[in-house]
Amino acid sequence: MYTYHTLNNNLRIIIRQNGSPVTHAGLYINVGSRDEQGHDEGMAHFIEHSIFKGTEHRRAWHILNRIDGVGGELNAFTTKEETCIYTSSLSIHLERCLELISDIVFHSTFPEKEIEKEKDVVIEEINSYRDSPADLIYDDFEEYAYEGHPLAHNILGQPRDVRHFTTQRIIDFMAPRYTPDRMVLSIVGGVDLKKCLRLCEKYFDTDDKKLSSTSESSAIVRTAPQYHPFDRTVHRRTHQTHIMVGGLAPSVFDEGKVAFSLLNNILGGPAMNSRLNVAIRERYGFCYTIESQYTPLSDTGLFYIYAGIERDARDQCLELLHGELRRLGDTLLSSQQLQGAKRQYIGQMAINNELSLNEMQSIGKAYLSFDHVDTLEEMQHDIESLNAKEIMNLAHDLFSPSTLSTLTYS
């Protein structure tokens, strides 16, 4: 199903062929906001913006027009642990896409004039984010949960730090981190395999010093965070009361990851029949949005239950929410409930992977972490093997009131 290939410079490639006329190609880099220290907070995200502003071969306009000009898309995103630069285009333009990704990642010049303009763009993005409490509450929750650790930092950074970024600081940050041994190139679409591999070797397997893995890159070590349970109320001028309840969850490498993924989906996944949606929105109408999300990282994980509710319904909402957590930790799912939950989750995964862009991103991230990607059939087998007691015990341990945290915007 997947083709794996490693170039001479240790850059890994994963390819999934399908019959689509569209191909998605993304370069995943094992660099995120947790790799920043001190006044470099926000640097990974700023590089994601600035990488499109000029290379040794192109100016900013030529970079943007290279893919947009053939009806494609060039984009990027940054997380706590990864940066991804990706393209979507008709499959006939794959070479154009791969050449451009290689150029902007390894040959960007970060012109000072463009950098100064991009600072204003990023600062406005930060301000816009601060005006959205439904988004900001996630960052504040992580800040309190991981207090004192780089994972507590906002991915976008702070305006005071962004204003002092320079071309040289960007280059110094990238040098030990943006190396091939920390990268995965993920490609999904209607491609000819032999031609695709030749193009990957042409544009990414080079002895250019900018593409050479360094001893410094292998010396970069991430320290595990300590989780600090908390209960805080922050006063903001909002029409709704926003609440978040959450706590520790399994890491990417933890054996309980699959079980907790299913548990999270039962609790507050995207389906309208999730327990929280039925108990709080459908039964009482206390909120428009209530959902549970799970973010596994390389050495830790968090889950978050978010709700935007009526101001006078906070206490009732929290009582109902904790009641659902308690039931999952104290009561075995019936055979019918468990099978129904498995069937629903497997179906959601299949539909999500049906979208080639989603698949390109999910397999790129998985290959970056595990050096292997499970097929849908393998993931289905892992889910089917779960039992009700395993799920109940996990809920009992992780949903204990003593380990949960609560953040309220009121």
N, C-alpha and C positions, 0 to 999 in steps of 0.2 A: 504493500500500500504506500509506504514512504520510501524514498530513496535517500540514503545518507552518504555524505562524502566529506572528507576532510582535506583541505588544501595543504600544501607544503608548509605554509606559515601558520598552520593550526586553526585557521578559520573554518568553522563547521557549516555545512550546508544541508538543508533538508528540503526535499522536493515532493510535492504531491500533484500528480497528473490527474486532470479530469477533462471532460470534453468541452469546457467552457471557452468561448472566444475571448474571455477576459482573464488576465493574469495579475495576481497580487504578489509583490515582492517586498519583503521587509528585512532590514538589517537590525537585529536585536543586539544591544550592547549592554554588558553587565555593569552599568553605571547608573546610579540614581541619586536621589537627594540624601540618602543615608551615607553616601560617600563624601559628603561635604563637611568641612570643619570651619569653625570660626566665622570670619567674614566672607567665606565662600558659599554661605547658605543661598540657595537659589541658582547656583552656577550651572548645574546639570540642565535645568529647565532653560536657562538663558542661552546655553550652547545650542539646545534644540531649536531655539528661535534664530540664533545668529548664524547657524551653519548654512543657511540659505542666502547669505548676504554677499557672497563673492568667493571665487576660487582662483587658483592660478590660471585657470583657463576661461572663466566666465564671470560676468557681472551679475548682480542680483536679478535683473530683468530677464537675462538669458536663462538663468536657472529656473525661474518660475514659468517661463514660456516653453521650456523644453518638453514638459509633460502636458501642461495645460493646452498647449498648441495642437496636440493630437487628441484632445478630448479626455485626457487622463487626469489623475490626481496625484499630487505630491504632498505628503503630510508627515507629521511626526508627533510623538507624545513622550512624556517623561513620567515615571512612577517613582516610588521610594527606592526601587532596586534596579530598574532598567530604563534605557532610552531606546526608542524604536523610530527609525526613519523608513518610510514605506511609500510605495507607488501602486497605483491601480491603473491599468490601461488595457487596450486591446492587445492580445497575445503577440501580434505581429510587431509590437513596439517594445518587446522585452529587452532587447539589447540597449535601446535608448535609455530605458529605466535603470538597468544595472550599471551602465556607464556613468549615469548621473549620480546614483547613490554613492558609487566609489569616489567620484570626484568631490562631492560635497563633504564626505566624511574624512577623506584623507588629504584633500588639497585645499580646504577652505583657508582663506587669508584673514578673515575677520577685520575688514577695513574699519579704522577708528570712526570715520564719518558715519558709516552704517551702524556701528555699535552704539554710538550716541543716540541715534534715532530709535533704535530698538529698545533702549532703556525706557524711553517714554511709553512705548507700546506695552512692555511687560509691567510697568508700574500701573498703567491703566487696567491691565488684566487683573492685577492684585486688588485694585480698588473695586472693580466690578465684582470680584469674588466676595469681597467683604460686604457687599450690599445684598448678598444672597445667603440668608441664615441657614437655609436647608442644605447648602453646600458647606458653608463655613463650620457648621457644628461638627462635621467629621474631622476636620483638621484640629479643632480645639479639643475634641475628645482624645485624639492621638497625642496631642501635646501634653495633656494631663496624664494619660496612661503611661507614656514613655518619658516622663519628665527627666531632663538631664542627659538624654541620649539623642544622637542624630536623627533617629526615627521620629522624634517629637517635632522636628522642624517641618514647616510648611514647604511643599514642593516648589511653590512659586518664589519663595524667599521673602525678604523684607525690602521695602524701597530704599532704606538707608544703605544696604549692602549692594543692591543692584546698581545704584548710582556710581559706585566706585569700581565696577568691573572694567577691565581694560583688555586690549588684544593680548598683551603678554600674560596676564593672569589666566585668560582662557586657554592659551597654548600650554602654560605650565600645568593647568588642571588636567588637560586632555592627555598629555604626553605619556604618563604611566598607565592610563586607564583605557584609552581608545586604541587598544591593540588587538590583533586578530584572534589571539587565544581567548579573548573575552567577548567574542562575537559569534553570532549565528545568523546566517542568511537563510530566510524562509521564503519558499516560492510555491504558490498554489495556482494552478490554472491549466489552460490548454497548451502545454509546451511539449516540444520534442526533447526528450531526455538528453540525448547526446549533444544536441546543439546547446541546450541550457547549461550543461556542465562545461562545455567549451567556453561559453560566455563568462561563466563564473571564474574560470581559471584565467581568462584573458584580462578581466578587470579587477580581480581580487587576489590572485596568486602571483605576487610580484615581489621582487627583492628590494623595492623602494624602502628606504629606511623608515618612512612614515608608516609602513605596513609591517614593520618588524616587531615581534613580541620582545619585550624587554624584561630583564630580571626584576625591575621595579614593579612591573605589573603583577608578578606572582607573589610579591611581598605585601600587596595590599590585603589587609585583614579587617574583617568586619567584627566588631564586638557585639555580643548578644545583649539585648536590653533587659532591664528589670521592669516588670509591670507593677504599677502602683494603683490599687483600687481607690476610687474617690467618689465623692458626692458633692457636686457644685451647682450653684445657680448663678447665671450671668444675666444681668439686666440689660435688655436691648429693646429698642422701640420697634416692636414688630406687631402685626395684626394678630398673629397666632402665638401660642406657646409651642416651642419646639423642644422635644425631649429626645434624649438618646440614652439607651441602656445597653451595656455590653461588657465584654471582658475577654480574658485570654481564650485562645482557640488553638488547635493544632497547627504546626508549621507545615510548610510544603513537604518536608521529608518525614513527618510524623505518621505513624501507622493509623492514627485516628482520623486522618484527613478525609478519607472517603466517607466514613460514617458521619462526620460532622457536616460535610457538604450536603448529605441527604437530610440530616437533622435540621440544618438551617433552611433548606427548601421547604420542609414540612412546616416549620415555624413561621417564616415570613418571606417565602420565595415569591416569584413574579406571578404565580397563579392566583386567581381570585378566591380559590378555596383554601388558601393558607390559613393556619390556625389564628394568627393575629388579625388577619383581614376579616375573617368571619366573626371572631369574638368581639372586636372593637369597632370596626367600621360598619360591617353589615348589620350586626345586632343592635348597636347603640348609636351609630352615626356620629361618633365623637371626632372623627378625622376624615380627611380625604386621602391622605397618604400614610400608610404604615408598612414598613418593610424591614426585613432582616438581611444583612449582608455579611459575608465572611471573606476576610482578606488574609490568606496564608502567605507568609514570607519565609525566607530561607532559614531563619532560626527562631521564629515566633509567629504568632498569628493573633488576630483580633476578630471578634464578631460585634456587630452593631445593630441594634434595633432602633429605627428612627420613626418618629411620628410628629406630624404637625397637627395640633389639636386645638379645640376650643379652650379659651383661657380658664374657664371654670371647671374643665373636665380633667385637669392634670391628675389629681389624686385617684379618681375613678379609673382613668386610663392605666396608670401605673399598677393599680391593684389587679386589674384584669390581665395586664401583661405578665406580671409576676405569677399570677395564677396559672397561665399557660406554661410558663417555664417550669413551675413546680410539678404540674401534671406530667410533663414529658420526662421529668427526672424521677417520678415516683410510680408511674404506671406503664406497664408494657403495652406496646402497640399490639392490637389484635393482628392475626394473620392477614385478614382482609385489609386493614389499614396499612400494614407494612407493604404488602404487595401493590396496593394502589399507589403508595408513595414512591416505590421503586419504579413502577411503570411510568408515572408522571415525570420523574426526574430523568429517566433514560430518554423519554420522548423529547423533553426540552433540550437535552444535549444534542440529540440527532438533528433537531430543527436548527439549533445554533450553528452546528458544523456544516449545515447545508449552505450557509452563506460563506462563500470562499474567503472573503476578507477576514471573517471571524476565525476561520480555520487556520489561515496563514498566521494570524497573530497568536492563536492558542498553541499551535505546534512550535512556533518560533520560541515562545516563552518556555514551553516544556523542555525543548531540546537544550536551551540555554542552561536550565537547572539540572536536568537529569541525564543529559547526553543520550536520551532515548525518548520516544513518544509512544504512548499506548494508543492502540487503535480503538475505535468506538466499541468493537466487540470485547476487547480486553477491559475497557472501563465498565461496560455493561456487566461483565462477569464479576468484577470487584463489587459492584453495587448489589448484584443478586446474592452474593455470598454473605451479606450483612444479616444479622439477626436482631430481633427485638430487644433482647437483653443487652447486647452491645450498645445499642442506641440509647436505651434508658440509662445505663451506667454512665455513659459519656455525658448525657444531659444532667444527671445527678451531680457529677463532679464539676462541670463547667458552669452550670446555672445556679450554683450555690450562692445564696445572698451575700455571704462573706467575701466572695471573689468578684461580685458584679460592681460596676461603676455606673453612675447616673450623672448626666449633664442636662441642665435645663436652661433654655433661653426664655426669659419671661419679661 
